[in-house]
Amino acid sequence: MTAVLRVALPRPLPHPYDYLPPAGDEAGGDWIGCRVRVPFGRSELVGVVTGVATATSDGRDLRAVLERLDLEPWASPELWRTLCWAAEYYCHPLGEVLAAALPATLRRGQAPPEVGTAWIALTDAGRKALRERPPRADSAGAQLLDVLGAGELPLASLRHGRAQAPARIRDWLARGWLAQRHRLDAGIVARIEVPALNAEQDAAVAAVAAGFGRYEASLLDGVTGSGKTEVYLELIRRTVARGEQALVLVPEIGLTPQTLRRFREQLPCPVLTLHSGLADGQRAEAWLAARSGAAAVLVGTRSAIFTPLARPGLIVVDEEHDGSYKQQDGFRYSARDLAVVRAHALGIPVLLGSATPSFESLHNVAQGRYRGLRLARRAHVAAIPPVLRVLDVRNRRLQDGLSEDLVEEIGRHLLQGAQVLVFRNRRGFSPVLMCHACGWHPRCVRCERPMTLHRAPSRLDCHHCGAKAPVPVRCTACGAADLVPFGTGTERLDAALAQRFPDVPVVRVDRDTTRGLTALRAVLEPLSRSEGAQLLVGTQMLAKGHDLARLTLVAIVGVDEALFSTDFRAAERLAQLIVQVSGRAGRADRVGHVWLQTHHPQHPLLVRLVQDGYGAFAQEELEIRRSLGFPPYTHMALLRAEAQLPAHAQDFLDAALALGRKDAAASTPPVLIEGPVPAPMVKRAGYARLQLLVQSESRPGLHAFLPRWLADVRELPQARRVRWSIDVDPIDLA
């Protein structure tokens, strides 16, 4: 009988591969959860052992593990169970799920780094030995001994400072004359006075704190500026006082720096961050610091949900409605939903917060699964909700996408020395460059969508696949030279406002001006410190989380195209965006104003939102969802196929439909499979896109059907000619 290791590999493989233990090693249960380096074809991969079995044969056909990389599992038992559950729930290969949970350095097979900054000091043995054999006065050893007389010092300062004796340091460490340890550098900054909570905030804190030590999910529904972050901070303080850790998720990297600073100013404990803007080594250190318990608080974006916690006490999900919590390729998980799953498994409270809660969370409150908490007024005593005005621009002339009434209102606020935000959720100069003579416009040959005109530098961009092209001088259809930009993006608004208000600084915040965390921080940080009038032009990067005390006017332009989307979630997303960006105005002692420029002032969404607020809009929209059988009242999965030849994608989905039709109809309640139909975006990056939509009134029924069906789908010969994926609980049907 031969012991066999079951190894999950970071490849789209439905099952683990079998390997023999390294020569001389006996496989035991302590292998499970450890990383191993294995041969795979002509290459080597780093996988994770998921089981140990006994082969009935002599195992001659199996290859041996090359190297065991861990002596003990890297995931806690809870995290291991959660990851295995996630692989099953999202119908994704376990090897890729486990790889997604690991920092890149560990995923590549590197040893876990030491956490923190290295410090060294003389040991008692070192002092005794150096007294007996003192180094010569002019030697590097004498310099090093003199420096170390001051006590423990950072290793880096000794290597690069006056002593400059790296060889001597290594020698003394080897002899035991020096001791080295690592200190966690959590970036602690000067403390500020903790603001007192109002009655609503106190009640929310008390409700969540009453559930410490057991699972309970709560939704904190607080208007913009109501002080949700202060509630989080007080709960984290209480969590840390209990000797436990808190994990805080934020939706975007842009919110991380300011959130991190506020936490470090108000929390007397190490606060680390984990997001894609960090170097691989920094991410690994934060991950390991949380696993060891050295980090009391971890603030991170989507992938931070996979962080092991030594002493878990609380999970917070800020802006829980945000779509960026859903991974849109590869392992398509929802960090928000996994936060609830992990909290349940850990037996700790989880708090979801938003000014515009997702319909799923509101439904869970209505069903009694979540506790509902409400912050109905702004935290600043002088702050009042902004005044919202819908500006009807039908039959009015627009210059660069702006009406004259709106431009005059902008000027009035600037004269008062305030900040003004002009919001347009589309970057670039113009969405379409069109021939005025014949109507031709440049399209991306790979996506068949109009290319966006950019002026700095001058080029055409496809915002779907990233393709670039030079700006044509003449129309390729009729030869006319009259090419006109149609529509408005942030770049065009930037140029137009700079021309209208030449004495006022214009700051544009979009992906083109803030590539990378450093650039984003350089743009955002001065906004809260600068005095005098300022014009901000931005996309959804400015729609949430940013606290600009001097911002008194938000001008929202270009929402009309979103009012008529075919996506059933479009109304929810647009309402959330309008409320979130409106909430940037009037957050301190200045009255805020919001002007929404539209050609459809009587649209039901706008009327309901303006007259009755987001809560009433959400309840009305939920009733529509219920009547139509849309989530959260039904449960969905999306099988998408992409191929360079549309017929290949069609053939694959036809075959998949034929495989699943009988089993789906026999399910109780029945599982419905609709399609194949072209995706709303029919072509992207040269690939035709078609899809099947799978629905059921029962979540367990859907998840009983999917694994059986997908196992057969993987074996289809047509599957070899397409790229296909399954998205469970999709939030984007495009």
C-alpha positions in Angstrom: 0.0 0.0 0.0 1.4 3.4 -1.0 0.6 6.7 0.7 -0.7 9.3 -1.8 -0.9 13.1 -1.4 -3.9 14.8 -3.0 -2.6 18.2 -4.2 -4.8 21.1 -5.4 -3.0 23.0 -8.1 -3.5 26.7 -9.2 -5.0 25.6 -12.5 -8.7 25.3 -13.7 -8.7 21.6 -12.8 -11.9 20.1 -11.3 -10.0 17.7 -9.0 -6.7 17.5 -7.1 -3.7 15.6 -8.6 -2.1 12.6 -6.9 1.6 12.7 -5.9 3.9 10.5 -3.8 5.6 12.0 -0.8 9.2 13.0 -1.3 11.7 10.2 -0.9 12.2 9.3 2.8 9.1 11.3 3.9 6.0 9.5 5.2 2.7 11.1 4.4 0.5 11.8 7.5 -2.4 14.0 8.3 -0.2 16.9 9.2 0.4 17.4 5.4 -3.1 18.7 4.8 -3.1 22.4 4.2 0.6 22.7 3.6 2.2 24.1 0.4 4.2 21.7 -1.8 6.3 22.1 -4.9 5.4 19.5 -7.5 6.3 18.6 -11.1 3.5 19.3 -13.6 4.2 18.5 -17.2 7.5 20.1 -18.0 7.2 22.8 -15.3 6.8 23.0 -11.6 3.9 24.4 -9.6 3.2 25.2 -6.0 0.0 23.5 -4.8 -1.7 22.8 -1.5 -2.2 19.3 0.0 -5.9 18.7 0.5 -5.9 15.1 1.6 -3.8 11.9 2.1 -5.0 8.6 0.7 -3.8 5.1 0.3 -3.3 3.8 -3.3 -4.3 0.3 -4.1 -1.5 0.0 -6.6 2.2 0.5 -6.1 2.0 4.1 -7.3 4.6 3.6 -10.1 2.7 6.0 -12.4 2.7 8.8 -9.8 5.4 11.5 -9.6 6.8 12.5 -6.2 6.5 15.9 -4.5 9.7 17.9 -5.0 9.6 19.9 -1.8 7.4 20.4 1.2 7.3 24.2 1.8 5.4 24.3 5.1 5.7 22.4 8.4 2.2 23.2 9.4 -1.0 24.4 7.5 -1.0 28.1 6.5 -4.8 28.4 7.0 -6.7 28.1 10.3 -9.3 25.3 10.4 -12.0 27.9 10.0 -10.4 29.5 7.0 -9.7 26.1 5.4 -13.4 25.1 5.8 -14.5 28.5 4.4 -12.3 28.2 1.4 -13.5 24.7 0.7 -17.1 25.9 1.0 -16.4 28.8 -1.3 -15.0 26.5 -4.0 -18.1 24.4 -3.8 -20.6 27.3 -3.6 -19.0 29.3 -6.5 -18.4 26.1 -8.5 -14.7 27.0 -8.9 -11.6 24.7 -8.7 -10.3 24.4 -5.2 -6.7 24.9 -6.3 -7.4 28.3 -7.7 -9.5 29.3 -4.7 -6.6 28.3 -2.3 -4.2 30.2 -4.5 -6.4 33.3 -4.4 -6.3 33.3 -0.6 -2.5 33.3 -0.5 -0.2 36.4 -0.8 1.7 36.3 -4.1 5.0 35.5 -2.4 3.6 32.4 -0.7 1.8 31.5 -3.9 5.1 31.4 -5.7 6.6 29.1 -3.1 8.7 31.6 -1.2 9.3 31.2 2.6 7.1 33.4 4.8 8.9 36.7 5.5 9.6 37.9 9.0 6.9 40.4 10.0 8.0 43.9 10.8 11.4 45.7 11.0 14.5 43.9 12.2 16.1 45.3 15.4 19.2 43.9 17.1 20.8 44.3 20.5 23.8 42.9 22.4 23.1 39.7 24.4 24.6 39.0 27.8 26.9 36.5 26.2 28.0 39.2 23.7 28.8 41.7 26.5 30.8 39.1 28.4 32.8 38.0 25.4 33.5 41.5 24.2 34.7 42.5 27.7 37.1 39.6 27.7 38.2 40.2 24.1 37.5 43.9 23.3 37.9 44.8 19.6 40.6 47.2 18.5 39.7 50.8 19.0 40.0 51.6 15.3 38.1 48.5 14.0 34.6 48.2 12.7 33.9 46.0 15.7 34.8 48.8 18.0 32.5 51.2 16.1 29.7 48.6 16.2 30.1 48.0 19.9 30.0 51.8 20.6 26.8 52.2 18.6 25.1 49.2 20.2 25.9 50.6 23.7 22.8 52.8 23.2 20.5 49.6 23.3 18.3 48.0 20.7 18.6 49.6 17.2 17.1 49.0 13.7 19.3 46.6 11.7 19.0 48.8 8.6 20.5 51.8 10.4 23.5 49.7 11.4 24.1 48.4 8.0 23.9 51.7 6.3 25.0 54.0 9.1 28.3 55.0 10.7 29.3 51.5 11.7 29.0 49.9 8.3 29.9 46.4 9.4 27.5 43.9 7.8 30.0 41.1 7.9 30.7 41.8 11.6 27.0 41.8 12.3 26.5 38.4 10.6 29.5 37.0 12.6 28.2 38.3 15.9 24.7 37.0 15.2 26.1 33.6 14.4 28.1 33.6 17.6 25.1 34.5 19.7 26.5 37.9 20.7 23.6 39.7 19.1 19.9 39.0 19.3 17.6 39.9 16.5 13.8 40.4 16.6 11.2 42.0 14.4 8.9 44.8 15.5 5.7 45.5 13.7 5.6 48.9 12.1 1.9 49.8 12.0 2.4 53.4 10.9 1.0 54.9 14.1 0.5 58.6 13.8 -0.3 61.4 16.3 -3.4 60.7 18.3 -6.4 63.0 18.1 -9.3 63.4 20.5 -12.0 60.8 19.9 -15.3 62.6 19.1 -18.3 61.9 21.3 -21.0 59.8 19.7 -24.6 61.0 19.4 -27.6 59.0 20.6 -28.1 57.1 17.3 -24.4 56.1 17.1 -24.4 55.0 20.7 -27.5 52.9 20.1 -25.9 51.2 17.1 -22.7 50.5 19.0 -24.6 49.1 21.9 -26.6 46.8 19.7 -23.6 45.3 17.9 -21.4 45.1 21.1 -24.1 43.2 22.8 -23.4 40.4 20.3 -19.7 40.1 21.0 -18.6 36.5 21.2 -21.3 35.2 19.0 -22.4 35.4 15.4 -24.8 38.2 14.5 -25.1 40.1 11.2 -26.2 43.8 11.3 -26.9 46.3 8.6 -26.0 49.9 9.5 -28.1 52.0 7.2 -26.8 55.5 7.7 -27.3 58.6 5.6 -24.2 60.1 4.1 -22.3 62.0 6.7 -24.1 60.2 9.6 -20.8 59.0 11.2 -20.8 55.3 10.3 -17.0 55.4 10.6 -17.2 56.6 14.2 -19.5 53.6 15.0 -16.9 51.3 13.4 -14.1 52.9 15.4 -15.8 52.6 18.7 -16.7 48.9 18.1 -13.1 48.2 17.0 -11.8 49.9 20.2 -14.0 47.6 22.3 -12.9 44.6 20.2 -9.3 45.3 20.8 -9.9 45.9 24.5 -11.2 42.3 24.6 -7.9 41.2 23.2 -9.4 40.4 19.8 -8.8 41.4 16.2 -11.0 43.4 13.8 -11.0 43.0 10.0 -12.4 46.0 8.1 -13.2 45.8 4.3 -13.4 48.9 2.1 -14.5 48.7 -1.5 -11.7 50.6 -3.3 -8.0 51.3 -2.9 -8.8 55.0 -3.1 -10.6 54.9 0.3 -7.8 53.0 2.0 -5.3 55.8 2.8 -7.8 58.2 4.4 -9.6 55.3 6.3 -6.2 54.0 7.5 -5.1 57.4 8.7 -8.4 57.9 10.7 -8.0 54.5 12.2 -4.3 55.1 13.2 -5.2 58.4 14.7 -8.0 57.0 16.9 -6.9 53.5 17.7 -4.1 52.8 20.2 -3.0 49.6 18.5 -1.3 48.4 15.3 -3.4 48.9 12.2 -2.1 47.4 8.9 -3.5 47.5 5.4 -3.8 45.0 2.6 -4.6 45.9 -0.9 -3.3 45.6 -4.5 -1.3 48.9 -4.3 1.2 47.3 -1.9 4.4 45.5 -2.9 4.1 41.7 -2.7 6.4 41.6 0.4 4.2 44.2 2.2 1.1 42.3 1.5 2.6 39.1 2.8 3.8 40.8 5.9 0.3 42.2 6.6 -1.3 38.8 6.0 1.2 37.1 8.3 0.9 39.8 11.0 -2.9 39.2 11.1 -2.3 35.4 11.2 0.1 35.7 14.1 -2.1 38.2 16.0 0.6 41.0 15.8 -1.9 43.2 13.8 -4.9 44.0 16.0 -6.7 45.7 13.1 -6.5 45.0 9.4 -8.0 47.3 6.8 -8.2 45.9 3.3 -10.0 45.7 0.0 -11.7 42.6 -1.5 -8.9 40.0 -1.2 -8.4 40.8 2.5 -11.4 38.6 3.3 -9.1 35.6 3.0 -6.7 36.8 5.8 -6.3 34.3 8.7 -7.1 35.9 12.1 -5.4 34.6 15.3 -8.0 36.2 17.6 -11.0 37.1 15.5 -13.5 39.4 17.2 -15.3 41.6 14.5 -15.7 42.0 10.8 -16.8 45.3 9.2 -17.8 45.8 5.6 -17.9 49.5 4.7 -20.0 50.6 1.7 -21.4 47.0 1.5 -23.4 47.8 -1.6 -20.4 48.5 -3.7 -20.0 46.3 -6.8 -16.2 46.1 -6.4 -16.6 43.5 -3.6 -17.6 41.1 -6.4 -14.6 39.6 -8.3 -15.5 39.7 -12.0 -13.1 37.2 -13.5 -11.4 33.9 -12.4 -12.7 33.0 -9.0 -15.9 35.1 -9.0 -16.5 35.5 -5.3 -18.3 38.2 -3.3 -16.1 39.5 -0.4 -19.2 40.9 1.3 -21.0 37.6 1.3 -17.9 35.7 2.4 -17.5 38.2 5.3 -20.9 37.0 6.5 -19.9 33.3 6.0 -16.7 33.8 7.8 -18.3 35.6 10.7 -20.8 32.8 11.1 -18.0 30.2 11.1 -16.0 32.2 13.6 -18.9 33.0 15.9 -18.4 36.7 15.8 -20.5 39.7 14.8 -20.3 41.2 11.3 -21.4 44.8 10.5 -22.4 45.9 7.0 -22.6 49.6 6.5 -23.9 51.8 3.7 -25.9 55.0 3.0 -27.5 53.1 0.1 -27.8 49.4 1.2 -27.9 46.7 -1.5 -31.3 45.2 -2.2 -29.9 41.9 -1.0 -29.1 43.3 2.4 -32.4 45.1 2.7 -34.1 41.9 1.9 -32.1 40.0 4.5 -33.2 42.6 7.1 -36.8 42.2 6.1 -36.4 38.4 6.4 -34.9 38.7 9.9 -31.5 37.3 8.8 -29.8 40.6 9.6 -30.5 43.1 12.3 -31.3 46.6 10.9 -29.7 49.6 12.5 -30.4 53.2 11.3 -28.5 56.5 11.5 -31.1 59.0 10.1 -29.2 62.3 10.6 -25.8 63.7 9.9 -23.2 63.5 12.7 -22.0 67.1 12.4 -24.4 69.1 14.5 -24.7 71.9 11.9 -24.9 69.7 8.9 -28.3 69.3 7.1 -29.2 67.1 4.1 -28.3 68.7 0.8 -31.0 70.4 -1.3 -31.5 68.4 -4.4 -32.8 70.1 -7.6 -33.5 68.4 -10.9 -32.6 70.7 -13.7 -34.7 70.1 -16.9 -32.4 70.8 -19.9 -34.9 69.9 -22.6 -34.8 72.4 -25.5 -31.8 74.1 -23.8 -28.4 74.6 -25.4 -25.6 72.7 -23.8 -22.0 73.8 -24.1 -19.5 70.9 -23.5 -22.3 69.1 -21.7 -23.2 71.9 -19.3 -26.3 74.2 -19.3 -25.8 77.9 -18.7 -28.0 77.7 -15.6 -25.6 75.1 -14.1 -22.5 77.1 -15.0 -24.0 80.2 -13.3 -24.7 78.2 -10.2 -21.1 76.9 -10.2 -19.8 80.4 -10.4 -22.0 81.5 -7.5 -20.5 78.9 -5.2 -17.0 79.6 -6.3 -17.4 83.3 -5.5 -18.2 82.2 -2.0 -14.8 80.4 -1.8 -16.3 76.9 -1.7 -15.5 73.7 -3.5 -17.7 72.5 -6.4 -17.8 68.9 -7.7 -18.9 68.3 -11.3 -19.6 64.6 -11.5 -19.6 62.7 -14.8 -19.1 58.9 -14.6 -17.3 58.7 -17.9 -13.6 59.5 -18.5 -12.0 60.8 -21.7 -12.8 63.8 -23.7 -15.8 62.5 -25.7 -17.4 59.0 -25.9 -17.8 59.3 -29.7 -15.9 61.0 -32.5 -18.4 61.3 -35.4 -18.3 62.4 -39.0 -20.7 65.3 -39.4 -21.2 64.6 -43.1 -22.1 60.9 -43.0 -22.4 59.8 -39.4 -19.4 57.4 -39.4 -17.5 56.9 -36.2 -14.4 54.9 -35.3 -15.2 51.6 -33.6 -12.9 49.1 -31.9 -12.4 46.2 -34.3 -12.1 43.8 -31.4 -15.2 45.0 -29.5 -17.4 46.7 -32.1 -18.0 49.5 -29.8 -17.3 53.3 -30.3 -13.8 54.3 -29.3 -13.4 57.1 -26.8 -11.6 60.3 -27.8 -8.8 61.4 -25.5 -7.0 64.7 -26.0 -4.0 64.5 -23.6 -2.4 62.7 -25.3 -4.4 62.7 -28.5 -5.7 59.2 -29.1 -8.7 56.9 -29.4 -9.1 54.3 -26.6 -11.4 51.3 -26.2 -12.5 51.4 -22.6 -13.5 47.7 -22.8 -10.4 46.0 -24.1 -7.7 48.7 -23.8 -7.0 49.0 -27.6 -5.6 52.3 -28.8 -5.6 54.0 -32.2 -4.5 57.4 -33.6 -7.1 60.0 -34.1 -8.1 60.1 -37.8 -7.8 63.3 -39.8 -10.5 62.4 -42.2 -13.6 60.2 -42.3 -12.6 56.7 -43.6 -16.1 56.3 -45.1 -16.7 59.5 -47.1 -13.3 61.3 -46.8 -14.8 64.4 -45.1 -12.6 66.3 -42.7 -15.4 67.4 -40.4 -15.0 65.0 -37.5 -16.9 66.2 -34.4 -16.6 65.0 -30.8 -20.1 64.0 -29.5 -20.8 63.6 -25.8 -18.8 64.7 -22.8 -16.3 63.0 -20.6 -14.3 64.2 -17.6 -11.4 65.4 -19.7 -13.8 67.7 -21.8 -15.4 69.0 -18.6 -12.0 69.8 -17.2 -11.0 71.8 -20.2 -14.4 73.6 -20.4 -14.4 74.6 -16.8 -10.8 75.8 -16.9 -11.8 78.1 -19.7 -14.9 79.4 -18.0 -13.2 79.9 -14.6 -9.5 80.6 -15.5 -8.7 81.9 -11.9 -10.0 78.8 -10.1 -7.9 75.6 -9.8 -9.5 72.6 -11.5 -8.7 69.1 -10.2 -9.7 66.1 -12.2 -10.0 62.8 -10.4 -10.4 59.7 -12.7 -8.4 56.7 -13.7 -6.4 58.7 -16.2 -5.1 61.2 -13.6 -4.7 58.8 -10.7 -3.1 55.7 -11.9 -1.7 54.0 -8.8 -2.1 54.6 -5.1 0.6 57.2 -4.9 -0.9 59.4 -7.6 -4.3 59.0 -6.1 -3.1 60.1 -2.7 -1.2 63.1 -4.2 -4.5 64.3 -5.8 -6.9 63.6 -2.9 -5.0 64.7 0.2 -4.6 68.4 -0.7 -8.4 68.6 -1.4 -9.2 68.6 2.3 -6.4 71.0 3.3 -6.6 73.6 0.6 -8.3 77.0 1.2 -10.1 79.0 -1.4 -12.4 78.0 -4.3 -11.7 74.8 -6.1 -13.4 73.0 -9.0 -13.4 69.2 -8.8 -14.2 67.0 -11.9 -14.5 63.4 -11.2 -16.0 59.9 -11.8 -17.3 57.5 -9.2 -13.8 57.6 -7.6 -15.2 60.7 -5.8 -18.7 59.4 -5.2 -18.2 57.8 -1.8 -16.2 58.0 1.4 -14.4 61.3 0.8 -15.1 64.0 3.4 -14.7 67.4 1.9 -15.9 70.0 4.4 -15.9 72.9 2.0 -17.8 71.2 -0.8 -21.2 73.0 -1.2 -22.3 72.1 -4.7 -22.4 68.8 -6.5 -23.4 69.0 -10.2 -24.4 65.6 -11.7 -24.3 65.5 -15.5 -24.7 62.7 -18.0 -27.0 60.3 -16.1 -29.7 60.0 -18.8 -28.1 57.0 -20.6 -28.3 54.9 -17.4 -32.0 55.6 -17.0 -32.9 53.2 -19.9 -30.5 50.2 -19.4 -31.7 46.7 -20.0 -29.9 45.4 -16.9 -32.4 44.8 -14.1 -29.9 46.1 -11.6 -29.3 49.4 -13.4 -31.9 51.4 -11.5 -30.4 50.3 -8.1 -26.9 51.2 -9.2 -27.9 54.6 -10.6 -29.9 55.5 -7.4 -27.0 54.5 -5.2 -24.6 56.5 -7.3 -26.8 59.6 -7.2 -27.3 59.4 -3.4 -23.6 58.7 -2.7 -22.3 61.5 -4.8 -25.0 63.9 -3.5 -23.8 63.1 0.0 -20.4 64.7 -0.6 -22.1 68.2 -0.4 -22.7 70.1 2.8 -21.1 67.7 5.3 -20.0 70.4 7.7 -21.5 73.8 8.6 -22.2 74.9 5.0 -25.5 74.2 3.3 -25.1 71.6 0.5 -26.8 71.8 -2.9 -27.1 69.1 -5.6 -28.1 69.9 -9.2 -29.0 66.9 -11.3 -29.0 67.8 -15.0 -31.3 65.7 -17.2 -33.5 65.5 -20.3 -35.9 63.2 -18.4 -37.0 65.1 -15.2 -40.2 63.0 -14.9 -38.5 59.7 -15.0 -40.0 57.5 -12.2 -36.6 56.8 -10.7 -35.7 60.4 -10.3 -39.1 61.5 -9.1 -39.2 58.8 -6.4 -35.6 59.4 -5.3 -36.0 63.2 -5.1 -39.4 63.2 -3.4 -39.1 60.2 -1.0 -35.5 59.2 -0.7 -33.5 56.0 -1.3 -35.4 53.9 1.2 -38.8 54.4 -0.5 -37.2 53.9 -3.9 -35.7 50.7 -2.8 -38.9 49.3 -1.4 -40.8 50.1 -4.6 -38.1 48.6 -6.7 -38.0 45.4 -4.5 -41.7 44.9 -5.2 -41.0 45.1 -8.9 -38.2 42.6 -8.5 -40.5 40.3 -6.6 -43.2 40.5 -9.3 -40.7 39.8 -12.1 -38.9 37.0 -10.2 -35.5 38.7 -10.0 -32.9 38.6 -7.2 -33.1 38.7 -4.3 -36.3 36.7 -4.7 -34.7 34.2 -7.0 -31.1 32.9 -7.3 -29.0 33.0 -10.4 -25.9 31.6 -12.1 -24.6 32.7 -15.4 -22.8 30.3 -17.8 -20.9 32.4 -20.4 -19.0 31.2 -23.4 -16.5 33.3 -25.5 -15.1 32.3 -28.8 -13.5 34.0 -31.8 -16.2 32.2 -34.0 -19.7 32.9 -32.7 -20.8 29.4 -33.9 -18.4 27.7 -31.5 -19.9 29.6 -28.5 -23.4 28.8 -29.8 -22.6 25.1 -30.2 -21.1 24.8 -26.7 -24.1 26.5 -25.0 -26.6 24.5 -27.1 -24.9 21.3 -25.9 -24.8 22.5 -22.3 -28.5 23.4 -22.4 -29.3 19.9 -23.8 -27.3 18.3 -20.9 -29.1 20.3 -18.2 -32.6 20.6 -19.5 -34.0 17.3 -18.1 -32.3 17.5 -14.7 -33.3 21.1 -14.4 -37.0 20.4 -15.0 -36.9 17.5 -12.5 -35.6 19.7 -9.7 -37.9 20.8 -7.0 -38.6 23.6 -7.4 -37.6 23.5 -11.1 -34.4 25.1 -12.3 -34.9 27.3 -15.3 -32.3 27.7 -18.0 -32.8 30.6 -20.4 -30.8 31.1 -23.6 -28.4 30.8 -25.2 -28.5 34.6 -26.0 -25.9 37.1 -26.9 -24.4 38.9 -23.9 -25.4 42.6 -23.7 -21.9 43.3 -24.9 -21.9 40.9 -27.8 -18.1 41.1 -28.5 -15.1 42.0 -26.4 -11.4 41.8 -27.2 -12.1 39.9 -30.4 -14.3 37.2 -28.8 -18.0 36.7 -29.4 -19.9 36.3 -26.1 -23.1 34.3 -25.5 -24.6 33.1 -22.2 -27.1 30.9 -20.4 -29.0 32.2 -17.4 -29.8 29.6 -14.7 -32.4 30.5 -12.2 -34.2 28.9 -9.2 -36.5 30.1 -6.4 -34.5 27.9 -4.1 -30.8 28.5 -3.4 -30.2 24.9 -2.2 -32.0 23.7 -5.3 -29.8 25.7 -7.6 -26.7 24.5 -5.8 -27.8 20.9 -6.0 -28.2 21.2 -9.7 -25.0 23.2 -10.7 -22.3 20.7 -9.7 -23.9 17.8 -11.5 -24.5 19.8 -14.6 -21.1 21.5 -14.7 -19.3 18.1 -14.3 -21.0 17.0 -17.5 -20.4 20.4 -19.2 -16.6 20.1 -18.6 -16.6 16.8 -20.6 -18.2 18.3 -23.7 -16.0 18.2 -26.7 -17.3 21.6 -27.7 -15.8 23.0 -24.4 -12.3 22.8 -26.0 -13.1 25.4 -28.6 -14.4 28.1 -26.2 -13.5 30.0 -23.1 -16.3 29.4 -20.6 -17.0 30.5 -17.0 -19.7 30.1 -14.4 -20.7 33.1 -12.3 -22.8 32.3 -9.2 -24.8 35.3 -7.9 -23.8 37.5 -10.8 -24.1 41.2 -10.4 -23.2 42.1 -14.0 -25.0 40.4 -16.9 -23.1 42.4 -19.5 
